Amino acid sequence: MKIGLIGLGRMGGNIARRLMKDGHEVVAFDRNADAVAALAADGAEGASSLQEARAKLDTPAIWWVMLPAGDPTEQTIDAIATDARDGDIIIDGGNTFYKDDIRRAKKLAEKGIHYVDVGTSGGVWGLERGYCMMIGGDKATVDLLDPIFDTLAPGLGTIVRTPGRDAANEDPRAEKGYIHAGPAGAGHFVKMVHNGIEYGLMQAYAEGFDILKGKSTDKLPEDERFDLNLTDIAEVWRRGSVISSWLLDLTAIGLAKDQMLEHFTGSVADSGEGQWTIDAAMEEKVPANVLTAALFARYRSRVDHTFGDKLLSAMRFGFGGHVEMPQ
């Protein structure tokens, strides 16, 4: 399939490259001309404007917007819609607030434009590992785009299949790493909660390793102090432990490079999804004690830093390339 990829940053560029590796055609545009040139060197068809990109796309045109949530995405989608034709498809693969998806889908439908929201997880590793995707939109459009999603997804891989899963009555795409979650907004809603859970998991690792590091403190009796090797602990937990995970893998990588994580400030950012998850919990009157505490811990980290906060920064850098290092 032929697709216009708008936004060639940490994830957008690699999404384009993974598509091209499987034979899809990519028309690439970014305000950074160097990013366009780099992708063109890898086989994409570069464009210097949205109008030029539209001229190079098929009819109906397929657009994938991979930009920061908020004004950058909103303005770009509005600009695409201005020149769009009946039947064109706009995909938002960023971390947009799901209520914005619902609003956009209704507005674009009035012009005959199909809107699909794709919660995309995979970070800077997606080119190699593939992207886990949670998709919202009408079924016919999502089905039409399936070759794109199938290419981007990790596939069955080597993960052990879930015992007891009824393959005859369940969506086989879930085992490949992507699902059609529901109508417009459902994809980003599921991804939003995914990121809220991510906050909680990361905070649990951060606090645990903070306790391990603190065992050598002079606040304890001398015979109760342990000088623990955090790198070895992370490594052994990766192998057969019930708390093994990709986040623990990234923790082990960060500690192996620098056990004291001196290159990280410990001032941990949040990109919005954690707060949106708590907002949804409040609207639904569902308790979310752990996720709320994890979000508030990030707020606190910008005032008072701990070793655990540095570990959070190391994990964020590991999976998403988020830079929270001293400049």
Phi, psi and chi 1 to 4 in degrees:
 res  aa     phi    psi   chi1   chi2   chi3   chi4
   1 MET       -  160.2  -58.7 -175.4   80.0      -
   2 LYS  -109.8  132.9 -165.3  168.5 -168.3  175.9
   3 ILE  -141.4  140.0 -176.1  167.9      -      -
   4 GLY   -90.6  120.8      -      -      -      -
   5 LEU  -105.8  116.3 -153.6  -57.4      -      -
   6 ILE  -111.6  115.5  -47.1  -56.9      -      -
   7 GLY   104.6  102.3      -      -      -      -
   8 LEU  -113.3   42.9  -51.3  177.0      -      -
   9 GLY   -80.6 -149.6      -      -      -      -
  10 ARG   -55.7  -40.8  -72.7 -170.8  -60.4  -98.0
  11 MET   -98.8  -39.7  -71.1 -178.2   67.2      -
  12 GLY   -58.4  -44.5      -      -      -      -
  13 GLY   -62.6  -40.9      -      -      -      -
  14 ASN   -74.2  -31.1  -78.8  -15.8      -      -
  15 ILE   -60.6  -44.6  -76.6  173.5      -      -
  16 ALA   -61.1  -43.5      -      -      -      -
  17 ARG   -65.5  -39.6  -69.3 -179.1  176.2   90.5
  18 ARG   -66.2  -38.0 -171.1  170.3  173.7   92.6
  19 LEU   -63.1  -45.6  -73.4  169.4      -      -
  20 MET   -65.8  -34.8  -69.3 -172.0  -64.7      -
  21 LYS   -60.5  -26.3  -78.1  175.7   63.2  177.2
  22 ASP  -100.3   11.3 -159.7   36.8      -      -
  23 GLY    97.8   -1.8      -      -      -      -
  24 HIS   -75.1  153.1  -62.3  -80.1      -      -
  25 GLU   -98.3  136.1  -61.7  176.2   74.6      -
  26 VAL  -123.3  128.2  171.1      -      -      -
  27 VAL  -102.2  120.0  176.6      -      -      -
  28 ALA  -111.5  134.8      -      -      -      -
  29 PHE  -139.4  139.0  171.2   67.6      -      -
  30 ASP  -153.5  151.3 -168.3  -71.7      -      -
  31 ARG   -64.7  -22.7  -70.0 -174.1  -58.3  175.7
  32 ASN   -86.4  105.1 -177.7  -17.6      -      -
  33 ALA   -62.0  -30.0      -      -      -      -
  34 ASP   -65.7  -37.7  -69.7  -19.0      -      -
  35 ALA   -65.5  -39.1      -      -      -      -
  36 VAL   -64.3  -43.7  176.1      -      -      -
  37 ALA   -63.5  -40.1      -      -      -      -
  38 ALA   -64.1  -40.1      -      -      -      -
  39 LEU   -73.7  -34.6 -159.6   62.9      -      -
  40 ALA   -62.3  -35.6      -      -      -      -
  41 ALA   -65.7  -23.3      -      -      -      -
  42 ASP   -91.4    0.9  -71.3  -21.7      -      -
  43 GLY   119.6   -3.8      -      -      -      -
  44 ALA   -77.7  162.8      -      -      -      -
  45 GLU   -97.0  111.3 -155.6  173.9  -17.7      -
  46 GLY   -76.9  153.8      -      -      -      -
  47 ALA  -138.6  145.0      -      -      -      -
  48 SER   -97.5   -1.7   59.4      -      -      -
  49 SER  -160.3  165.9   67.3      -      -      -
  50 LEU   -65.0  -35.4  -71.1  175.3      -      -
  51 GLN   -65.2  -42.1  -69.1   73.2   24.4      -
  52 GLU   -66.3  -38.7 -176.7 -177.6  -13.3      -
  53 ALA   -61.8  -42.6      -      -      -      -
  54 ARG   -61.1  -39.4  179.3   62.3 -174.7   88.0
  55 ALA   -65.1  -24.4      -      -      -      -
  56 LYS   -92.8   -7.5  -66.0 -178.3  175.5 -176.0
  57 LEU   -91.1  161.3  -69.2  172.5      -      -
  58 ASP   -76.8  176.8  -63.0  -27.5      -      -
  59 THR  -120.0  122.5  -60.7      -      -      -
  60 PRO   -71.2  150.2   27.9  -35.2      -      -
  61 ALA   -82.7  145.4      -      -      -      -
  62 ILE  -115.7  123.7  -58.3  171.3      -      -
  63 TRP  -116.3  135.6  -60.3   87.6      -      -
  64 TRP  -118.1  115.2 -176.4  -59.4      -      -
  65 VAL   -98.9  121.6  178.5      -      -      -
  66 MET  -126.4   75.9 -158.8   67.7 -172.3      -
  67 LEU  -131.0  165.0  -66.0  168.8      -      -
  68 PRO   -57.7  145.2  -24.8   34.2      -      -
  69 ALA   -62.8  154.5      -      -      -      -
  70 GLY   101.2 -143.8      -      -      -      -
  71 ASP   -57.1  -43.6  -73.5  -16.7      -      -
  72 PRO   -56.8  -44.0  -25.5   36.1      -      -
  73 THR   -71.4  -44.1  -65.5      -      -      -
  74 GLU   -59.5  -47.9 -165.9   76.3   34.6      -
  75 GLN   -66.3  -38.1  -67.6  169.5   10.2      -
  76 THR   -67.5  -43.3  -60.0      -      -      -
  77 ILE   -65.0  -39.4  -70.5  176.9      -      -
  78 ASP   -61.3  -41.1  -75.7  -13.4      -      -
  79 ALA   -66.7  -41.5      -      -      -      -
  80 ILE   -63.0  -42.7  -67.6  171.2      -      -
  81 ALA   -64.8  -28.2      -      -      -      -
  82 THR   -59.1  -40.3  -61.1      -      -      -
  83 ASP  -106.1    7.8  -64.3  -35.8      -      -
  84 ALA   -73.2  156.2      -      -      -      -
  85 ARG  -112.3  162.2  -58.3  167.0 -169.3  169.6
  86 ASP   -55.2  129.2 -174.5   68.0      -      -
  87 GLY    95.8  -11.0      -      -      -      -
  88 ASP   -62.4  155.7  -77.4    0.3      -      -
  89 ILE  -123.6  130.7  -59.1  168.9      -      -
  90 ILE  -116.6  124.5  -61.2  175.9      -      -
  91 ILE  -109.0  128.7  -55.4  165.3      -      -
  92 ASP  -105.6  110.7  177.7    4.7      -      -
  93 GLY   -99.9    7.2      -      -      -      -
  94 GLY   -84.4 -155.3      -      -      -      -
  95 ASN  -110.1   52.3  -79.5  -35.5      -      -
  96 THR   -68.3  147.8  -72.4      -      -      -
  97 PHE   -67.3  130.2 -176.8   45.4      -      -
  98 TYR   -61.6  -29.6   76.9   97.7      -      -
  99 LYS   -68.3  -28.5  -68.8 -175.8 -179.2  179.3
 100 ASP   -67.6  -34.7  -71.0  -24.7      -      -
 101 ASP   -62.1  -44.8  -68.0  -45.0      -      -
 102 ILE   -60.8  -45.0  -63.4  170.2      -      -
 103 ARG   -62.7  -47.6  168.6 -178.9   54.0   79.3
 104 ARG   -61.7  -45.0  -80.4 -174.0 -156.9  146.7
 105 ALA   -58.0  -42.2      -      -      -      -
 106 LYS   -65.5  -44.1  -68.5  176.8 -179.4  176.6
 107 LYS   -64.7  -43.8  179.9  179.7  176.1 -178.5
 108 LEU   -71.7  -32.6  -67.3  171.0      -      -
 109 ALA   -61.7  -30.6      -      -      -      -
 110 GLU   -63.4  -23.4  -65.8  172.6   -1.7      -
 111 LYS   -99.4    4.7  -61.3 -177.8  177.2 -177.9
 112 GLY    80.2   17.1      -      -      -      -
 113 ILE   -99.7  132.9  -57.0  168.2      -      -
 114 HIS   -88.5  139.4  -57.4  -74.4      -      -
 115 TYR  -122.9  132.3  179.6   81.8      -      -
 116 VAL  -130.6  129.9  174.2      -      -      -
 117 ASP  -107.0  132.1   55.0  -71.6      -      -
 118 VAL  -125.2  106.3 -179.1      -      -      -
 119 GLY   -72.8  118.4      -      -      -      -
 120 THR  -117.3  120.2  -48.5      -      -      -
 121 SER  -118.8  137.5 -178.7      -      -      -
 122 GLY   159.1  -22.9      -      -      -      -
 123 GLY    56.1 -147.9      -      -      -      -
 124 VAL   -73.5   -7.9  -64.2      -      -      -
 125 TRP   -92.4   -2.6  -62.0   74.3      -      -
 126 GLY   -61.7  -33.8      -      -      -      -
 127 LEU   -57.5  -41.1  176.1   59.8      -      -
 128 GLU   -86.2  -45.7  175.8 -173.7  -17.4      -
 129 ARG   -89.8  -21.7  -67.3  168.0   58.1  105.0
 130 GLY    92.8  171.1      -      -      -      -
 131 TYR  -117.9  131.3  -60.8   90.2      -      -
 132 CYS   -80.8  127.5  173.0      -      -      -
 133 MET  -128.4  136.5  -68.5  168.2  -68.2      -
 134 MET  -117.9  116.0  -62.7  133.4  -89.7      -
 135 ILE  -115.3  134.8  -55.1  160.9      -      -
 136 GLY  -119.0  145.4      -      -      -      -
 137 GLY   149.1  176.6      -      -      -      -
 138 ASP   -73.1  148.5   68.0   87.9      -      -
 139 LYS   -60.1  -41.6 -176.4  178.6 -175.6  -56.9
 140 ALA   -62.9  -40.9      -      -      -      -
 141 THR   -70.1  -42.8  -55.8      -      -      -
 142 VAL   -63.0  -41.0  172.6      -      -      -
 143 ASP   -63.5  -39.4  -73.0  -10.2      -      -
 144 LEU   -60.9  -35.9  176.2   68.0      -      -
 145 LEU   -86.0    2.0  -62.7  170.5      -      -
 146 ASP   -53.8  -39.4 -168.2   72.7      -      -
 147 PRO   -58.1  -33.3  -26.4   36.1      -      -
 148 ILE   -68.8  -48.4  -70.3  172.4      -      -
 149 PHE   -65.6  -38.7  -59.7  135.8      -      -
 150 ASP   -62.7  -37.1 -170.5   61.6      -      -
 151 THR   -67.3  -43.6  -72.6      -      -      -
 152 LEU   -74.2  -26.8  -67.1  174.6      -      -
 153 ALA   -69.8  157.2      -      -      -      -
 154 PRO   -66.1  -27.8  -19.4   31.2      -      -
 155 GLY    83.7  178.1      -      -      -      -
 156 LEU   -59.9  -39.9  -75.9  172.3      -      -
 157 GLY    56.5 -145.8      -      -      -      -
 158 THR  -107.6    7.3   59.1      -      -      -
 159 ILE   -68.1  132.1  -63.6  174.7      -      -
 160 VAL   -62.3  132.7  176.3      -      -      -
 161 ARG   -69.0  145.6  -56.6 -176.9   84.0  163.3
 162 THR   -69.0  120.2  -58.2      -      -      -
 163 PRO   -60.9  136.0  -21.4   32.8      -      -
 164 GLY    86.5   -7.3      -      -      -      -
 165 ARG   -69.4  129.1 -179.6  176.7  169.7   84.3
 166 ASP   -84.8   93.3 -175.1   -3.5      -      -
 167 ALA   -61.2  -27.8      -      -      -      -
 168 ALA   -71.7  -27.6      -      -      -      -
 169 ASN  -116.7    2.1  -65.8  -50.4      -      -
 170 GLU  -109.5  157.2  -58.0  -69.5   -8.7      -
 171 ASP   -71.1  117.4 -171.6  -18.3      -      -
 172 PRO   -65.0  -19.4   23.6  -33.1      -      -
 173 ARG   -65.9  -28.2  -65.6  173.8  -65.8 -172.9
 174 ALA   -60.3  -38.9      -      -      -      -
 175 GLU   -70.2  -20.3  -71.2 -171.0  -51.2      -
 176 LYS   -86.6  -13.1  -65.9 -178.1  179.0 -178.5
 177 GLY   108.5   18.4      -      -      -      -
 178 TYR  -152.0  152.1   66.7  108.3      -      -
 179 ILE  -140.9  152.8   58.9  167.1      -      -
 180 HIS   -91.1  103.8 -179.7 -160.2      -      -
 181 ALA   -77.0  -28.6      -      -      -      -
 182 GLY   156.6 -159.1      -      -      -      -
 183 PRO   -69.5  178.8   26.1  -34.7      -      -
 184 ALA   -49.7  131.8      -      -      -      -
 185 GLY    99.3  -26.4      -      -      -      -
 186 ALA   -66.1  -36.8      -      -      -      -
 187 GLY   -63.3  -49.3      -      -      -      -
 188 HIS   -70.5  -27.6  -83.4  148.0      -      -
 189 PHE   -64.7  -45.8 -176.8   79.3      -      -
 190 VAL   -64.1  -41.3  174.6      -      -      -
 191 LYS   -66.1  -35.2  175.4   58.2  162.4   49.2
 192 MET   -60.3  -47.3  178.0 -170.9   79.1      -
 193 VAL   -67.4  -36.9  177.0      -      -      -
 194 HIS   -53.3  -46.9  162.0  -75.8      -      -
 195 ASN   -71.2  -32.2  -76.9   23.1      -      -
 196 GLY   -62.5  -43.2      -      -      -      -
 197 ILE   -63.0  -40.3  -66.9  170.0      -      -
 198 GLU   -55.9  -41.5  177.2 -173.5  -74.5      -
 199 TYR   -57.2  -45.9  -79.0   32.7      -      -
 200 GLY   -65.5  -43.2      -      -      -      -
 201 LEU   -62.8  -45.4  -66.9  171.8      -      -
 202 MET   -62.3  -40.6  -69.1  171.4   68.8      -
 203 GLN   -65.3  -36.4 -172.9   63.4   29.0      -
 204 ALA   -62.8  -45.9      -      -      -      -
 205 TYR   -61.8  -44.7  -75.5  125.0      -      -
 206 ALA   -59.8  -46.0      -      -      -      -
 207 GLU   -68.1  -39.4  -68.2  177.6    8.4      -
 208 GLY   -62.0  -46.4      -      -      -      -
 209 PHE   -70.2  -28.1  -82.7   91.4      -      -
 210 ASP   -64.7  -40.0 -145.1   -6.6      -      -
 211 ILE   -66.8  -41.4  -65.4  168.1      -      -
 212 LEU   -61.3  -45.6  -68.0  169.1      -      -
 213 LYS   -64.3  -37.4  178.8  178.4  178.2  -66.2
 214 GLY   -72.5   -7.2      -      -      -      -
 215 LYS   -67.8  -13.1 -168.4   58.3  176.1  169.1
 216 SER   -95.0    5.6   61.5      -      -      -
 217 THR   -65.8  148.2  179.4      -      -      -
 218 ASP   -77.7    3.0   57.9   10.2      -      -
 219 LYS   -76.1  -14.1  -62.8  174.6 -175.9  176.4
 220 LEU  -100.7  154.7  -64.9  172.2      -      -
 221 PRO   -56.2  146.4  -22.6   32.3      -      -
 222 GLU   -57.9  -38.1 -170.8  170.9   -4.2      -
 223 ASP   -77.9   -4.0   61.9   -9.7      -      -
 224 GLU  -105.4    5.6  -65.9 -178.6   11.7      -
 225 ARG   -89.4  134.8  -60.6  175.2 -160.8  166.6
 226 PHE  -124.4  130.5  -57.0  145.8      -      -
 227 ASP   -94.7   90.2 -173.7   13.0      -      -
 228 LEU   -88.3  143.3  -60.2  169.0      -      -
 229 ASN   -89.3  101.8 -173.5  -48.9      -      -
 230 LEU   -66.8  -33.2  -56.2 -175.3      -      -
 231 THR   -61.7  -44.8  -56.2      -      -      -
 232 ASP   -68.3  -36.8  -75.0  -12.2      -      -
 233 ILE   -64.6  -45.2  -68.0  169.3      -      -
 234 ALA   -60.4  -39.9      -      -      -      -
 235 GLU   -67.2  -44.1 -171.0   62.9   30.6      -
 236 VAL   -69.6  -33.3   74.5      -      -      -
 237 TRP   -68.3  -23.6  -76.9   -6.6      -      -
 238 ARG   -68.0  -19.2  -68.4 -178.4   60.9 -138.8
 239 ARG  -114.9   89.3  -57.3  175.7 -176.1  -80.5
 240 GLY    93.2   -7.1      -      -      -      -
 241 SER   -76.8  151.9  163.1      -      -      -
 242 VAL   -73.5  -10.3  -64.0      -      -      -
 243 ILE  -105.1   16.7   62.8  167.8      -      -
 244 SER   -67.7  146.9   59.9      -      -      -
 245 SER  -171.1  172.0   71.3      -      -      -
 246 TRP   -65.2  -35.6 -173.9   32.2      -      -
 247 LEU   -62.5  -37.3  -73.4  172.0      -      -
 248 LEU   -69.0  -36.4 -175.9   58.1      -      -
 249 ASP   -57.1  -46.0  -65.4  -15.4      -      -
 250 LEU   -67.0  -34.5  -64.0  172.3      -      -
 251 THR   -61.8  -45.0  -63.9      -      -      -
 252 ALA   -62.7  -39.9      -      -      -      -
 253 ILE   -63.2  -45.5  -68.6  169.7      -      -
 254 GLY   -62.2  -43.1      -      -      -      -
 255 LEU   -70.2  -33.8  -69.0  170.6      -      -
 256 ALA   -64.2  -33.2      -      -      -      -
 257 LYS   -75.4  -35.0  -69.0  178.5  178.8  177.0
 258 ASP  -164.5   99.7  173.4   14.4      -      -
 259 GLN   -60.7  -29.4 -173.8  165.4  157.1      -
 260 MET   -93.1   -4.1  -68.3  -62.2  103.4      -
 261 LEU    53.5   42.4  -56.5  174.8      -      -
 262 GLU   -65.5  -19.9  -63.1  -68.8  -12.7      -
 263 HIS   -84.0   -0.5  -64.4  -68.2      -      -
 264 PHE  -111.2  141.3  -67.0   92.5      -      -
 265 THR   -78.3  -31.9   64.2      -      -      -
 266 GLY    86.4    5.7      -      -      -      -
 267 SER   -89.3  101.9  179.1      -      -      -
 268 VAL   -96.5  122.4 -172.8      -      -      -
 269 ALA   -81.5  163.9      -      -      -      -
 270 ASP  -133.8  142.5   67.4  -75.9      -      -
 271 SER   -98.5   11.5   50.7      -      -      -
 272 GLY   110.1  -35.0      -      -      -      -
 273 GLU   -65.1  -32.5  -61.0   93.1  -31.7      -
 274 GLY   -62.1  -46.1      -      -      -      -
 275 GLN   -65.7  -41.6  179.1  179.1  -30.3      -
 276 TRP   -62.1  -35.2  -61.4  -19.7      -      -
 277 THR   -64.5  -42.8  -58.3      -      -      -
 278 ILE   -66.0  -39.3  -55.4  -48.9      -      -
 279 ASP   -58.8  -42.9  -69.6  -16.8      -      -
 280 ALA   -64.5  -40.8      -      -      -      -
 281 ALA   -60.9  -40.0      -      -      -      -
 282 MET   -67.4  -41.1  -67.2  175.7   67.6      -
 283 GLU   -62.5  -37.0  -70.0  173.5   -2.2      -
 284 GLU   -88.0   -7.4  -61.2  169.0   17.4      -
 285 LYS    58.4   43.4  -64.1 -179.5  172.8   53.6
 286 VAL  -106.6  126.1  172.1      -      -      -
 287 PRO   -67.0  137.6   22.1  -31.1      -      -
 288 ALA  -139.4   63.6      -      -      -      -
 289 ASN   -60.6  -49.3  -53.6   54.8      -      -
 290 VAL   -68.3  -45.1  171.7      -      -      -
 291 LEU   -66.2  -36.7  -53.1 -168.1      -      -
 292 THR   -65.6  -45.4  -56.8      -      -      -
 293 ALA   -62.3  -38.1      -      -      -      -
 294 ALA   -65.4  -39.7      -      -      -      -
 295 LEU   -65.2  -46.0  175.4   64.0      -      -
 296 PHE   -65.2  -30.8  -74.6  178.1      -      -
 297 ALA   -63.4  -34.9      -      -      -      -
 298 ARG   -67.9  -39.3  -65.8 -164.3  177.3 -164.1
 299 TYR   -60.9  -45.3  -65.4  162.1      -      -
 300 ARG   -64.0  -31.6 -171.6  -95.8  -47.8  137.9
 301 SER   -64.0  -20.5   76.5      -      -      -
 302 ARG   -81.7   -4.3  -63.7  163.3 -150.4  170.3
 303 VAL  -114.1  -41.6  178.7      -      -      -
 304 ASP  -137.8  115.8  176.5   33.5      -      -
 305 HIS   -97.0  143.4  -44.2  -48.3      -      -
 306 THR  -122.4  170.9   67.2      -      -      -
 307 PHE   -60.9  -38.4  177.2   78.2      -      -
 308 GLY   -60.1  -36.5      -      -      -      -
 309 ASP   -64.3  -39.1  -63.6  -28.9      -      -
 310 LYS   -62.7  -35.9  -68.3 -175.6  177.4 -176.3
 311 LEU   -67.0  -37.8 -165.7   64.9      -      -
 312 LEU   -59.7  -44.4  -71.7  174.8      -      -
 313 SER   -61.7  -40.5  -71.9      -      -      -
 314 ALA   -63.4  -40.2      -      -      -      -
 315 MET   -66.8  -43.4  -79.2 -173.4  -89.5      -
 316 ARG   -62.1  -39.1  -66.1 -171.9   82.1 -121.0
 317 PHE   -67.0  -37.1  179.8   73.2      -      -
 318 GLY   -64.6  -45.0      -      -      -      -
 319 PHE   -93.9  -24.6   65.7   71.7      -      -
 320 GLY  -125.0   -2.5      -      -      -      -
 321 GLY    70.6   19.1      -      -      -      -
 322 HIS   -71.4  121.3  -57.0  -69.6      -      -
 323 VAL   -94.5  112.5  177.6      -      -      -
 324 GLU  -126.3   39.4  -65.3  166.1  -12.8      -
 325 MET  -100.1  155.2  -60.2  178.9  179.6      -
 326 PRO   -61.7  139.2  -10.1   17.2      -      -
 327 GLN   -99.2      -  -58.7  -60.4  -47.1      -
